[in-house]
């Protein structure tokens, strides 16, 4: 088994069947794991009803209550590693990430990257259907993160990512402390600090058409304070040792394509 796409969900009944169909329809070997946090709208039931259509390709993990994006992904990472997947992807359920770009992220990792980030803010990347205030907030968060952490990634908050299994095997998940907006930043920061090669692949991010956004003030606050915490930890504590399970990391280059 090679490629698994992890899709966390909470109240995504309008999107979940279509996004699963679109991923599997690529016909390039992607499996799908949905992590549902007890959606009261029946999202999990929709996924279960699709099992006969995709035997051996579609999987569901259900959790009780809304436990946070970060813990959902870590749950999925552990699940995927235990089953031998080599390339593990993060993707939203709402079509803000184009399923066709999964192949481009995979190609970047297959060509030598350890982490491939679907990036809005490298040349060729774009955002569609976002209001001006949301674009300002997102770009401001990315700039703020780069200034505070010195991490050379143009879109550190991106949630469309491919990890080689070696990255996730090396990371100590218990040291990843954030569950919302800052989770994506911390995962990239930890991978960078461990010396893994990170590539940013330009994508067009399209705002959701169906369902409700999960963004709120608490998530934004976690991002602002979380970046400061990461910088503090990396300056005054042995951050590399804390986030590593002890295995040797790969190369050090960080670049964009």
N, C-alpha and C positions, 0 to 999 in steps of 0.2 A: 504494500500500500504506500502510495507516494504523496498525494495531495489531499488536504482536508481544509474546507472553509468553515470557520467558526462564525456563527451568526447569533449574537445574543438578542433576545426579544422580550419586550413587555408591551402588550397590547398592539400587536402588529398584524391583526387579522386581515387588513386590507392589502398587505404587501407580501406576506410570508409565502403563500403558494406560488405567486408569480416569480419571486426572487429565487426560490428553489428550482423552479422549472428553468429559469434562465441560466443558472449556474450549470445544471446537469446538461442542458441543451448545447453547451459548448463542445461536448463530446471530446474533451481533452483529459479525462480521467479524474475530474474533481469529485470528491465526496463532500457531503454537507453535514455538519453537526449544528443543530439548533439548541441553544441553551435558553430555556424559557423560565422566567422568574414568576411563575404562578399567574400568568396573564388572565385577568377575569373575563376578557373578551373571547376566550376560546382559542387563542393562537395555537396552543399545544395540541388541541384536538384536530385542528386543520393539518398540522404536521403528521400526526398519527394516521390520518386518513390517506395521506400520500405514500405511506410505506409500501403498499402493493405496487405502486408505479415505479419505485426506485429501490428494489431489493438490494441490500448490500451497499447502497450509495447514500442513503439518508438515515440520519440518526437523531435522536432526541434525548436530551437530559433535562429533567424538570426539577426546579428548586422551589422551595416554599417561600414566597414573598420576594419583594424587590430588594435584592442584596447588593446591587451595584455592578456597574459595567466591568470594573477591574476584576472582581472576584468571579464574574461569569467567564471572562477570558481565561483566567488562571485555571478554573475548573476545566475548561475546554482544552487548555494546553496539556494538563496532566492526562486527560482522557486520550488525547491524540498521541502523546509520547508513549503511553502504555500500550498502544496498539501499533506502534512502529511507523507512523507517518513521518516522512522526511521533510516535507514542506507544509508549513502550518500557516493559514491565512486568517486575518481578521477582516470582517466586512460588515457594514450596516445592512439592515433588512429593507430599508426604505428606497432603494435605487439611487441614493445620493452617490453611490459608487457603482460605476458601470461594470457589470459582470464580465464583459469582454476584456476589461483591463486586468483581470486575474491572470490571463496568459502572459501579459507583459511583465507583471511582477514576478511570475514564475521564471520567465526567461532571464530576468536580471539575476535572480539567485542561482539559476542553473549555470549562468556565465561566470559566477564567482563571488557575487555579493552574499553576505551573511544575512542581511536584512534589506528588503526592498520596500520603500515607502511610496505609496501613491500620493504625489505631492501637488498641491494647488499652486505653489509659489515658486517653482523653478520655471525657467523658460519653457513654454509650451503648455504649462498648467493654467487652469482657469476655474472660475466659479460662476455658475449660472443660477438665476432666479433667487438670489439672496438680496435682501434689502441692504441699503448702504450702511446702516448702523451695524448689521451683523458682519459684513465684510470688514468694516473698521475694527470691530472687536476681535475678529479672528486674526487679521494681519497684525494688529497691535499685540495680541497674545504671543504670536510667533516671534515678533521682534523682541519683545520683553524677555521671552525665554532664552533667545540667543544671547542677549546682552548679559543676563544674569548668570547663565550656566556656561557660556562660551562654547556651547555645543554647535558645531557647524552644520546644522540641519535647517533648511528653509521652512519646513512645515512640521515642526515638532509635535503639534497637536493632532496630526493626521491619524485617522482610524482605519485606514486601508493599507494593510501591511502583510508582507510575507516574511516569515522567519524560517531559516534552516533549523532543523531539529537540534543541531549542535549548540545554537544560541540558547534555546530554551532548556537544554540539558545542563548548560553551564550556570544559568541564572538560579539563584536561590529565591524561589517565589515568596517565601516567608518574609523576605526583606523588602518586598514591594509593598509600600504602605498606603498607596492611594487607590481609591475605588471609582472615582468619577473622572472629571475632566483631566486631572493631573496624571492619571494612570498612563495614558498614551505617552506623555512627556517622560515619565519615569522609566518606562520600558526602553525607550530609545536612549535615554541618558545612561542607563545601566549597561546596555549593549555597547555604547560608545566607550564608556569607561573601561569595559572589559576588553577593548581593542578589536571588536568585530567591525567588519567592513559594511558600511551602510550606503545604499544607493537610493537616490530620490528619482522616481520615474514620474514624468509629468502626466497628470490626469485632469479631466474636467469634472469638477464636483457639481452636482445638480441637486438643488434643494428638493426635499420630499414633496410629493404632490398629495399623498394620502397619509392619514394618521397624524399624530401630534408629536412635535419635537420634545425630546427629553431634557433639553437645556433649561437650567434654572439658575437663580442667583447663588445657591449653595455650591453648584458645580463650578461656576466661575470663581468664586471665592477660594475654593480648594486649589484651583489652578494657580491663582496669584500667590497664595501663601505656600503652596507646594513647591513652586520653583525656587523660592527663597530657601526653603528647607533643604532641597537638593543641593543647592550651592553651598550652604552651610556645612552639610554633611561631607561633601566632597573636599572641603577645605580643611576641616578640623577633625575628621574621623577617617579611618581607613575604609572608605566607601567601597573600593574595589574588592577588598577581602570580604566585606559584609554581604555584598550581593552575589558573590560567587560561591558555587558549591565546591570549588577547589580545583576544577579541571582547568587546563590551559586554554586561553582564548586564542582566536585567530589573529589575522593581520590588523593593521592600524589605519588604513586609508579610509577616508570618508569623502565621497564625491557625488556628483549629480550626472545624470545622462538625459 
